[in-house]
Amino acid sequence: MTNPKKHALVLAVAATMVLPGAAMATNGYFGNGYGVKSKGMAGAGVAMPLDSMDATTNPANMVNVGSRIDAGLTWFSPRRSYTASQPTQQLPQQAFQLIPGTFESDNENFLIPNFGWNHMIDDVSSVGVTLAGNGGMNTEYPNVTFPGNPPGFPNGTYYAGKAGVDLMQLATMVTYARKVTDQVSLGITGIFAYARFKATGLGSFAGFSTSPANLSNKGYDTATGFGVKAGITGDVTDSFSLGASYQSKIDMSEFDEYKGLFAEQGDFDIPSTWSLGAKFNPVKEHTILLDYQRINYSDVAAISNPILPNLGMCQMGNAAGCLGGSNGAGFGWEDLNVYRIGYQYDAGNWQARAGFSTNDQPIPETETMFNIIAPGVVKNHWTLGFTTEVSKSSSLDFSFSYAPSVEVKGDHPFAGQTQQIGIEMEQYEIGANYTWKY
């Protein structure tokens, strides 16, 4: 007989080897769902057991999915660009006006694995391991030039060569779930998080940094941290269920190589989140899901601190507001509310899914200049999904997601109203997953 634990270990190692390029359909930089089934319903599933990726949404659901292994691969294609308008008047060099034009980021195609293993200890309890990642901010803008500039004149988005960032966060989640009654399940997940980051082309901000030598072009640096996620699911009636989950803020070690970029000397924690969900079965074959998620980007100064007035404080000699300072300038992201609706039709040996999600935009118009390298502006996701049985113990899942292009425009913060900057993103995603139940 095939050993499921051996299969789980091999697949987990394989997924870990591939994940460092992770990126996915995003709300800010959080994934819009983490398993292919959930992705087919726009990330919904707080109140509905789906598969062994449920630890990412609500760990209480793991006890209701049985013993299984889920492993898959997703093609993700984000299209990022920025537009700098022609200045209405030429300002002194310190105004930092950008080269006018529209410029697209490279790196538009990514392959991302997903993996989950769940094992039933007995009829009322389970243990599982799930790998999940956040990303979607892998940008690389070319060494843009301004026609007519003399030889040796600095080029690039910020006049420091090719500009971009690469952020990946990988969570290894170990879950214990238990049915406390026939109607109510609880789950608790321990999270070990690993992050990898690099930044290029930001050297022109050296005068605004507490550590110019640790600002840009330092290659990859890594950080680790621990957190916890807890959840509950309950059947109110035979056709109506509710669910809720909460994930703590994950306190990560510092990116020492970028302590001159991120606020609090390179600190880049993972913000806390919480979710609520409802499941309706108006007819046996039809399921409707309604989910709400809150992502607390304000937990992390490097993400939520605005560029102004912080860099203004820095110019006046207050180091706390400088890049890397105790209250250093950041990307200015706001807390994010995500609303999801999902639908599933179950025909027994196959299921069809559809979904829609929307958020209220984390990036304000005042923060477009620095967010050229992290343009997480998409708002809406339209999704489809399908599952078909291969045998009594195995099945295949597929999902498709499209996030229409969104552009956020705002005035260049250092150039008054003389120049506007627009940042734009569009996303496509196709996922496939294989499930083996044992």
C-alpha positions in Angstrom: 0.0 0.0 0.0 1.3 3.5 -0.9 2.5 5.4 2.2 0.7 8.7 2.3 3.2 10.3 4.7 6.0 9.5 2.3 4.1 11.1 -0.6 3.3 14.1 1.5 6.9 14.6 2.4 8.2 14.3 -1.2 5.5 16.8 -2.5 6.2 19.2 0.3 9.9 19.3 -0.4 9.2 19.8 -4.1 6.9 22.6 -3.5 9.4 24.3 -1.2 12.0 24.2 -3.9 9.8 25.9 -6.4 8.1 28.5 -4.1 10.8 31.1 -3.8 9.5 32.8 -7.0 6.0 33.0 -5.6 3.5 35.5 -6.7 -0.3 35.3 -7.1 -3.5 37.1 -7.8 -3.5 39.7 -5.1 -5.3 42.0 -2.7 -2.4 44.3 -2.1 0.2 41.5 -1.9 -2.0 38.9 -0.1 -3.3 36.1 -2.3 -6.9 36.2 -3.4 -7.4 32.6 -2.3 -4.7 29.9 -1.9 -6.1 26.6 -3.1 -7.4 26.0 -6.6 -10.9 25.2 -5.4 -11.0 28.4 -3.4 -9.5 30.4 -6.2 -12.4 29.2 -8.5 -14.7 31.0 -6.1 -12.6 34.2 -5.8 -11.0 33.0 -2.6 -14.2 32.3 -0.7 -14.5 29.4 1.7 -14.4 30.5 5.3 -17.5 28.5 6.1 -17.1 25.7 3.6 -14.7 22.7 3.8 -12.9 22.4 0.5 -9.4 20.7 0.7 -6.2 20.6 2.6 -5.4 24.2 1.7 -8.2 25.3 4.1 -5.6 26.1 6.8 -4.9 29.3 4.9 -8.6 30.4 5.1 -10.1 28.7 8.2 -8.2 25.9 10.0 -11.4 24.6 11.5 -12.5 23.2 8.1 -9.5 20.8 7.9 -11.3 18.2 10.1 -14.1 18.1 7.5 -12.1 17.4 4.4 -10.8 13.9 5.2 -7.4 12.3 4.7 -5.9 13.7 1.5 -3.0 15.2 -0.3 -3.5 18.2 -2.6 -0.8 19.4 -5.0 -1.0 21.8 -7.9 0.6 24.4 -10.1 -0.6 27.9 -11.1 0.5 30.1 -13.9 0.3 33.7 -12.8 0.7 36.7 -15.1 0.7 40.3 -13.6 1.0 43.2 -16.1 2.5 46.2 -14.3 3.3 49.7 -15.7 3.6 53.3 -14.7 3.1 56.6 -16.5 4.9 59.8 -15.7 3.3 62.9 -17.3 5.3 65.6 -19.1 6.1 68.2 -16.4 4.2 71.4 -16.7 7.4 73.3 -15.7 11.0 72.3 -15.1 11.9 72.3 -11.4 15.4 72.1 -9.8 17.1 68.7 -9.8 16.2 68.1 -6.1 12.5 68.0 -7.1 13.2 64.6 -8.6 10.9 64.8 -11.6 10.6 61.5 -13.4 11.4 60.8 -17.0 8.0 61.2 -18.8 6.4 58.3 -20.6 4.8 55.0 -20.0 7.0 52.1 -18.9 6.2 48.4 -18.4 7.7 46.0 -15.9 9.5 42.8 -17.0 8.7 39.5 -15.3 5.2 38.8 -16.4 5.1 35.0 -16.1 5.3 32.9 -12.9 4.7 29.3 -12.0 3.6 28.8 -8.4 3.0 25.4 -6.7 0.4 24.7 -3.9 0.6 21.9 -1.4 -1.5 20.5 1.4 -1.7 17.3 3.4 -4.4 16.4 5.9 -4.6 13.3 8.0 -7.6 12.1 10.1 -6.4 11.0 13.5 -9.8 9.6 14.3 -13.5 10.5 13.4 -13.3 13.9 15.2 -9.8 15.2 14.8 -7.1 15.8 12.2 -3.6 17.1 11.7 -2.3 18.7 8.5 0.6 20.6 6.8 0.0 23.3 4.3 2.4 25.5 2.3 1.2 28.9 1.1 2.8 32.0 -0.2 2.3 35.8 -0.6 3.9 37.8 -3.4 3.0 39.5 -6.6 5.4 42.4 -6.3 8.2 41.1 -8.4 8.8 44.3 -10.5 11.7 45.1 -12.8 11.5 48.3 -14.8 14.1 48.8 -17.6 16.9 51.3 -17.5 14.7 54.0 -19.0 16.4 57.0 -20.6 15.4 60.5 -21.5 16.1 61.4 -25.2 18.8 64.1 -25.4 20.4 63.4 -22.1 24.2 63.8 -22.3 26.5 60.7 -21.9 26.8 59.6 -18.3 23.5 61.2 -17.2 21.8 58.9 -14.7 19.1 56.7 -16.2 16.3 54.5 -14.8 13.0 55.1 -13.0 14.6 56.8 -10.1 17.9 57.7 -11.9 19.7 54.8 -10.4 19.5 52.0 -13.0 16.9 49.3 -13.3 14.3 49.6 -10.5 12.2 47.0 -8.8 11.6 44.8 -5.8 11.1 41.1 -5.4 9.2 40.1 -2.2 8.2 36.5 -1.4 6.7 35.2 1.8 6.2 31.5 2.4 4.2 30.1 5.3 4.5 26.5 6.5 1.3 25.8 8.4 0.8 22.9 10.9 -2.9 22.5 11.8 -4.8 20.6 14.4 -8.6 20.6 14.0 -11.3 19.0 16.0 -15.1 18.5 15.9 -16.3 19.6 19.3 -19.9 18.8 18.5 -21.6 17.4 15.4 -22.2 20.9 14.3 -19.1 22.9 15.4 -15.4 22.5 14.5 -12.4 24.3 15.8 -8.9 24.6 14.4 -5.5 26.0 15.4 -2.5 26.5 13.1 1.1 27.2 14.0 2.8 29.2 11.3 6.5 29.4 10.4 7.1 32.2 7.9 10.1 32.7 5.7 10.5 35.8 3.6 13.0 36.8 0.8 13.5 40.3 -0.5 15.6 42.3 -2.8 15.5 45.9 -4.2 17.3 47.6 -7.1 17.5 51.1 -8.5 16.7 53.0 -5.3 20.1 54.5 -4.8 18.9 58.1 -5.5 17.1 58.0 -2.2 20.4 57.7 -0.3 20.1 61.2 1.1 16.8 60.2 2.7 18.1 57.0 4.4 19.5 56.3 7.8 21.8 53.7 6.3 22.5 54.5 2.6 24.8 51.5 2.3 21.8 49.2 3.1 19.2 50.8 0.9 19.3 49.2 -2.6 21.2 46.7 -4.8 22.1 44.4 -1.9 20.9 41.2 -3.5 18.5 38.9 -1.6 18.1 39.0 2.1 15.9 36.7 4.2 13.8 36.9 7.3 11.8 34.4 9.5 9.1 34.6 12.1 6.3 32.7 13.8 2.5 33.3 14.2 -0.8 31.5 14.8 -4.1 31.2 13.1 -7.4 30.0 14.7 -10.8 29.3 13.3 -14.3 28.1 14.0 -17.0 26.7 11.7 -20.6 25.9 12.7 -23.7 24.5 11.0 -26.7 26.7 12.1 -29.1 24.6 10.0 -28.8 21.8 7.4 -28.5 24.5 4.7 -26.8 27.4 6.5 -23.3 27.6 8.1 -21.0 30.3 9.5 -17.3 30.5 9.9 -14.6 32.9 11.3 -10.8 32.9 11.5 -8.1 35.2 12.8 -4.4 35.2 12.0 -2.0 37.0 14.3 0.6 39.5 13.2 3.8 37.6 12.4 6.8 39.3 13.9 9.6 38.8 11.4 13.3 39.2 11.9 14.8 42.3 10.2 16.1 42.5 6.6 19.5 43.7 7.7 20.7 44.3 4.2 17.8 46.7 3.7 17.8 48.4 7.1 18.2 51.7 5.2 15.0 51.1 3.2 12.3 49.7 5.5 11.1 51.6 8.6 12.3 50.4 12.0 15.7 49.3 10.7 14.6 46.8 8.1 11.5 45.4 9.9 8.9 44.0 7.5 6.4 42.0 9.6 3.4 40.1 8.1 0.1 41.9 9.1 -2.7 40.3 11.0 -5.9 39.3 9.2 -9.4 38.2 10.1 -12.2 36.7 8.1 -15.9 36.0 8.3 -17.9 33.7 6.1 -21.4 32.3 5.4 -22.5 29.3 3.4 -26.0 28.8 2.0 -27.5 25.7 0.3 -30.8 26.9 -1.0 -31.0 23.6 -3.1 -28.8 20.6 -2.4 -26.6 20.9 -5.5 -26.2 24.7 -5.3 -23.9 26.4 -2.7 -23.5 30.2 -2.3 -20.6 31.6 -0.2 -20.3 35.1 1.2 -16.9 36.1 2.7 -15.3 39.2 4.2 -11.6 39.6 5.0 -9.8 42.4 6.7 -6.0 42.8 6.1 -4.4 45.1 8.6 -1.6 46.6 6.7 -1.4 49.3 9.4 0.3 46.7 11.6 3.5 47.2 9.6 5.2 50.6 9.5 7.2 49.8 6.4 4.0 49.1 4.5 1.6 51.7 5.9 3.7 54.8 6.7 3.2 57.5 4.0 6.1 59.0 2.1 5.1 62.5 3.2 5.3 64.1 5.7 7.9 61.5 6.8 10.5 62.4 4.3 9.8 66.0 4.9 10.7 65.4 8.5 13.9 63.7 7.3 14.9 66.7 5.3 14.5 68.9 8.3 16.9 66.7 10.3 14.5 64.3 12.0 16.1 60.9 11.3 13.0 59.1 12.6 11.2 60.0 9.4 14.0 58.9 7.1 13.9 55.6 5.2 14.9 53.0 7.8 14.1 55.3 10.7 11.9 54.5 13.7 9.0 56.2 11.9 10.4 55.9 8.5 8.6 56.6 5.2 7.0 53.6 3.6 4.6 52.7 0.9 1.5 54.3 2.5 -0.8 51.4 2.2 -4.1 51.5 4.0 -6.0 48.6 5.7 -7.9 46.6 3.2 -11.4 45.2 3.2 -12.1 42.3 0.8 -15.6 41.2 -0.1 -16.2 37.8 -1.9 -19.1 35.9 -3.3 -18.7 32.3 -4.6 -20.9 29.8 -6.2 -20.6 26.0 -6.6 -22.8 23.5 -8.5 -22.2 19.9 -7.4 -23.2 17.2 -9.9 -21.7 14.4 -7.8 -18.6 13.4 -9.9 -17.9 16.9 -11.0 -18.4 20.5 -9.7 -18.4 23.9 -11.4 -17.6 27.1 -9.6 -17.6 30.9 -10.1 -16.8 33.9 -8.0 -16.2 37.6 -7.7 -14.2 39.6 -5.2 -13.6 43.3 -4.7 -11.5 45.4 -2.3 -11.4 49.1 -1.4 -7.9 49.8 -2.8 -4.9 49.9 -0.4 -2.8 52.6 -2.3 -4.0 56.2 -2.0 -3.4 58.7 -4.9 -0.8 60.5 -2.7 1.5 57.4 -2.7 2.0 56.6 -6.5 5.6 57.7 -6.7 7.1 55.1 -4.4 4.6 52.4 -5.3 5.8 52.3 -8.9 7.9 49.4 -7.6 4.9 47.8 -5.7 1.8 48.7 -7.7 -0.7 46.4 -5.9 -3.7 48.3 -7.2 -6.1 45.7 -8.6 -9.6 45.8 -7.1 -11.8 43.2 -8.7 -11.3 39.5 -9.5 -13.6 37.4 -11.7 -13.1 33.7 -11.4 -14.2 30.3 -12.7 -13.4 26.8 -11.5 -14.1 23.1 -12.2 -13.4 19.7 -10.6 -13.7 16.3 -12.1 -13.2 12.9 -10.6 -10.4 10.8 -12.0 -11.1 7.8 -9.8 -12.9 7.0 -6.5 -9.8 8.4 -4.6 -8.5 11.1 -6.9 -9.7 14.2 -8.8 -8.5 17.2 -10.8 -9.3 20.8 -10.1 -8.9 23.8 -12.4 -9.4 27.6 -11.9 -9.2 30.8 -13.9 -8.9 34.3 -12.5 -8.9 37.7 -14.2 -8.3 41.0 -12.5 -9.1 43.9 -14.8 -6.6 46.7 -15.2 -6.7 49.5 -12.6 -4.8 52.7 -12.6 -4.2 55.0 -9.6 -3.0 58.5 -10.5 -1.6 61.2 -8.2 0.7 64.2 -8.1 4.4 63.6 -7.7 5.0 64.3 -4.0 8.3 66.1 -4.5 7.2 68.1 -7.6 3.9 69.6 -6.4 1.4 69.7 -9.2 4.0 69.9 -12.0 3.9 66.1 -12.7 1.4 63.3 -12.3 2.3 59.6 -11.8 0.0 56.8 -12.6 0.6 53.1 -11.6 -1.3 50.3 -13.2 -1.8 46.5 -12.9 -3.8 43.8 -14.6 -3.7 40.1 -13.7 -4.4 36.7 -15.2 -4.1 33.3 -13.4 -4.8 29.6 -14.4 -4.4 26.9 -11.8 -4.5 23.1 -11.8 -4.5 20.8 -8.8 -4.4 17.0 -8.2 -6.1 15.5 -5.2 -5.5 12.0 -3.7 -7.8 10.8 -0.9 -6.7 7.9 1.2 
